[in-house]
Amino acid sequence: MKKRRKGRLGRAAKIRSSQILPIVTCWEPLHIFPLARTLIENGEKITTLHREVEKVKLDQKRLDQELDFILSQQKELEDLWIPLEESVKEQSGTIYLQHADEEREKTYKLAENIDAQLKRMAQDLKDITEHLNTSGGPADNSDPLQQICKILNTHMDSLQWIDQNSALLQRKVEEMSKVCESSRITFD
């Protein structure tokens, strides 16, 4: 049996070797060259892709280094920022109190100024009404001068009421000033 197999293989090999040249000539341009070209192109693509992957790896490494650097700078900034923030908080409290003191002082001066003006106006009206009352004769309601006197008396009463209320307002401003001053001393 072994001899028969060798004989068969020997004939097939002889057939092949005698027909190999036309088969190779036929297959070579049609199949082998495009396959070889495709293999070469794919090899070039693989090489290009490998280069790109290496570039990306280098870029990733640089990016990681830069990110680490940025994180360290951010940590330094946070270490510097926290004391500054606390300092600003402390100062803003005193600035707020200073601003409140300034506003309170302005309000107090304005109230004093208004009070002085009201007192002058009240005194002027009082002088005018006294002058009119002493210079005039009997009260005649149809007399325009008497009507003006009544109006001025009414205004005088109103101004006296305003004067009393401005004094009350003055006392309240002084009380608020004392309260704010004591609270400022407490915070200091």
ZAMARGU-4260 file (C-alpha; in steps of 0.2 Angstrom, whole numbers, plus 5000, padded with zeros to 4 digits):
<rodrens>
0) 5000/5000/5000 | 5014/5012/5004 | 5020/5010/4986 | 5004/5014/4978 | 5002/5030/4988
5) 5020/5035/4983 | 5015/5032/4965 | 5000/5042/4966 | 5008/5056/4974 | 5023/5056/4962
10) 5011/5057/4947 | 5001/5072/4955 | 5018/5080/4959 | 5023/5078/4941 | 5007/5085/4935
15) 5009/5100/4945 | 5027/5103/4941 | 5023/5103/4923 | 5008/5114/4925 | 5014/5125/4938
20) 5022/5138/4926 | 5005/5142/4917 | 4996/5142/4934 | 5008/5154/4941 | 5008/5165/4926
25) 4989/5166/4926 | 4987/5168/4945 | 5002/5180/4947 | 4995/5196/4939 | 4977/5192/4944
30) 4978/5187/4962 | 4995/5188/4969 | 4999/5206/4964 | 4983/5213/4971 | 4986/5203/4987
35) 5004/5208/4988 | 4999/5227/4985 | 4985/5225/4998 | 4997/5217/5011 | 5010/5231/5007
40) 4997/5245/5009 | 4990/5237/5025 | 5008/5235/5032 | 5011/5254/5028 | 4994/5258/5037
45) 4999/5248/5052 | 5016/5257/5053 | 5007/5274/5052 | 4994/5268/5065 | 5008/5262/5076
50) 5017/5279/5074 | 5001/5288/5078 | 4998/5277/5094 | 5016/5281/5100 | 5012/5300/5097
55) 4996/5299/5107 | 5005/5290/5121 | 5018/5303/5122 | 5005/5317/5121 | 4996/5308/5135
60) 5011/5307/5145 | 5014/5326/5143 | 4996/5329/5147 | 4997/5319/5163 | 5013/5329/5168
65) 5005/5346/5164 | 4989/5340/5174 | 5000/5336/5189 | 5009/5352/5187 | 4992/5361/5187
70) 4985/5352/5201 | 5001/5356/5212 | 4999/5375/5207 | 4980/5374/5212 | 4985/5366/5228
75) 4997/5380/5231 | 4984/5393/5227 | 4971/5385/5239 | 4984/5386/5252 | 4987/5404/5249
80) 4968/5408/5246 | 4961/5401/5263 | 4971/5414/5274 | 4967/5428/5262 | 4948/5423/5262
85) 4948/5423/5281 | 4957/5439/5282 | 4944/5447/5270 | 4930/5440/5281 | 4938/5448/5297
90) 4940/5465/5288 | 4923/5465/5280 | 4915/5464/5297 | 4925/5480/5303 | 4922/5488/5286
95) 4904/5485/5288 | 4904/5492/5306 | 4914/5507/5299 | 4901/5510/5285 | 4887/5508/5298
100) 4895/5521/5309 | 4897/5533/5294 | 4879/5531/5289 | 4873/5533/5307 | 4884/5549/5309
105) 4877/5556/5292 | 4859/5552/5298 | 4862/5560/5315 | 4869/5576/5307 | 4854/5577/5295
110) 4842/5575/5309 | 4851/5589/5318 | 4850/5600/5303 | 4832/5597/5300 | 4828/5600/5318
115) 4837/5616/5318 | 4828/5622/5302 | 4811/5617/5310 | 4815/5626/5326 | 4819/5642/5316
120) 4804/5640/5305 | 4793/5638/5321 | 4801/5653/5329 | 4798/5664/5313 | 4780/5658/5312
125) 4777/5661/5331 | 4785/5679/5329 | 4773/5682/5314 | 4758/5677/5322 | 4761/5686/5338
130) 4765/5702/5327 | 4748/5699/5318 | 4739/5696/5334 | 4745/5712/5343 | 4743/5723/5328
135) 4726/5718/5323 | 4709/5723/5331 | 4694/5712/5335 | 4693/5696/5326 | 4683/5697/5310
140) 4682/5680/5301 | 4678/5688/5284 | 4694/5698/5285 | 4708/5690/5274 | 4721/5695/5286
145) 4712/5686/5300 | 4710/5671/5288 | 4729/5671/5285 | 4732/5672/5304 | 4721/5657/5307
150) 4731/5648/5293 | 4747/5653/5301 | 4741/5648/5318 | 4737/5631/5311 | 4754/5630/5302
155) 4762/5635/5319 | 4753/5621/5328 | 4759/5609/5314 | 4777/5614/5315 | 4776/5612/5334
160) 4770/5595/5332 | 4784/5592/5319 | 4796/5599/5332 | 4791/5588/5345 | 4791/5572/5334
165) 4808/5578/5327 | 4815/5578/5345 | 4807/5561/5348 | 4816/5555/5332 | 4832/5563/5338
170) 4831/5553/5354 | 4828/5537/5344 | 4843/5540/5333 | 4854/5543/5349 | 4847/5527/5356
175) 4851/5517/5340 | 4868/5525/5340 | 4872/5519/5357 | 4865/5502/5353 | 4876/5501/5338
180) 4891/5507/5347 | 4889/5494/5361 | 4887/5480/5348 | 4903/5486/5339 | 4912/5486/5356
185) 4905/5468/5359 | 4911/5462/5341 | 4929/5470/5344
</rodrens>
